[in-house]
């Protein structure tokens, strides 16, 4: 069997400070959408939870996602 150096298959590293403002705003926009999708997912889990205790735990996680979404929105 042959050994393959996996370093050759990696994409080039781009430091975060090397992106444009427009690219940064696009990344934030994608993050906001991702947090919203997560919140909707947890809303569905709350409705499917078998008991109130589990629904409460999931609601706490969902509320964290709401906080993340709000944080990203304040960045723009």
C-alpha positions, 0 to 999 in steps of 0.5 A: 500500500502506498502512503499519500501525504494528505497535506497536499490535498488541503486547500490554502489557509486564508486568514480571517483578516484577509477577507473583504468587508463584503465577504465578512458580511456574507458570513455573518448573514449565513450565520444569522440564517443558520441560527434561525434554522437551529431555532426552528429545529428546536421549536419542533423538538419542543413540540415533540418532547415526550414530557415537560422536563425535556421540553424545558431543557430543549427550550433552554437550548433554543433560547441560546440560539435566539441569543446567538441570532440576536448577537449576529444581527447586532454585528451588521 
